[in-house]
Amino acid sequence: MTESAARMLEALRGYVVAYQESVHDLARWMGLPPSDGAAFGEVLWAEATGRPMSPARLSERVGLTSGATNALVNRLERDGMVARSRESSDRRLVTLRATPGARRRAEEFTTQAALALQALLAQQDDAHLDAVRATLDRFAAVLPRHR
């Protein structure tokens, strides 16, 4: 491995560690255990990207069984963090959304970092961002997984 490749992987690892620490900090901010905070963060991200979260997709994202995910969603719902709804034309599909109060509380934590991230992204041209995304997609594709 070249020195540049090693530095690239170390920078990527540093980002992953910083991201995980941020997820744990959000959980603490929201008064949640780390696993519940990570799930809540996934619900927030899904909403922000216009792809509301289903319990099945949440299960995949957080690496829990459907039963464990159901218990997690029950806790988040009981704690006023998320609400379940049936928004699609197929009323069997459940969507998870952050409650307005929980969203406001999370925004108190994330707004400054979100603005800084938007500013950093705005400094990059689309070709560079597309190249970085493609590289990250290829990196993700070769990670070992056991499913």
N, C-alpha and C positions, 0 to 999 in steps of 0.2 A: 504494500500500500504506500502510495506517495505521501509526502508530508502534507500536501494540500488536501488530499482525500481524508487523511486523519483529522486535520483541522476542521474540515467540513462536517465529518461525523461527530466530532466533539461539540461543535456549535449546535448541531441538530439535537444532540443529547442534552445540551444545556437548555435549549428551548423547551424540550419535553419536560425536564425537571422543573423549570420555572413555571410552565403551564400547570403541572400537577400541584405545585405549591400554591398557585393562584386558585385552583379549584378548592383546595383545602381551606384557604383563607376565606373564600366565598362561603363555604359551608359554615365556618366559625362565625362569620358575619351574620349569617342567616339563622344561627342557632341550631344547626343541623349536624348530625354525624357525617363524616366524610363521604360515605357511600350515598346517603340521601342528598347531600350537597352536590355530588357529581351528577346524580340523576336530575336534580333540579336545574343544574347548568345545561344539561342536554336538552331539557324542555325549553329553556330560554333560547338556546342557540337555534333550535328547530323553528321556533316562532320568528326569530330575527331573520332567518333565511327564507321564510315563507313556506316552510314544509312542516306543519304541525306534527307533533310526535304522537305516535300510537304506542300503547303499552308493549306490543310485540317488537316494534323498532327500538324502544327504550331498553328492552331486555337484551337485544343484540348489542346496543351501544355500551351498556354498563356490564355486560358479561354475566348476567344472572339468569337463572331459570325463570320460566313464566310464573311459577308459584312465588318465588322470592321477589320477582318484580311486582307482582300483585300486592304482596305485603308492603313493599317499599312505597308503591303508589298510594296504598291505603294510609300509610303514615304521613306522606306528603299532603294528602287530601285532609286528613284529620288536623294537621298542623296549619292548614290554611295556605299552603304553598301552591298547590295545583288544584284544578277542577277538571273533572271528566265531562266531556260533552259528546254528542252524536250530531256532527255537523254535516256529514256527507249525505248524498241521496240514499246510500245504503246505510240505514240507521243502525246496522249491527256494528259498524266501525266506530271505535271510541277514539277520541282525540284528547290529548292532555295539553292543558294550557296553564301558564302561571296565572295565579289570581292577581288582580290589579294591585292589591297591597303588597304582595310578595314581589311583584315586578318592580314597583317603586323602590322598595327596600334594596333590591339587587342593583338597581340603577345607581343608587347612592354609592355602591361599592365599585361598579364597573365603568361609570361614565368617564372619569379622567383617563383611565387606561384605553377605553374605546376611542376617545378623541385623539390620543397620542398615536394609537395604531392607525387610525384613518389618515393622520398627517404623514406617517411613515409610508403608508401605501401610496398616497398621492404623490410622493417624491419619485416613485418608480414608474417607468413606462409600461404599457401593457405587454410588450414583447418580453421584457424582463420578468414580469409577474407570471406570464404564461410559461416561461422556461423554468422558473423556480417551482411552479405548481407541477409541471410535468415531471421534474426530477423527484419531488416529494412523492408523487403518485407511484413512480417506479420504485422508490425506496420502500414505501408501504407494501407494495406487491410482493417483495421478497422476504418480508419478515416471517419468521416461523409462527405457525398458528396450529392450535389443536382444537378441533371442533367436533 
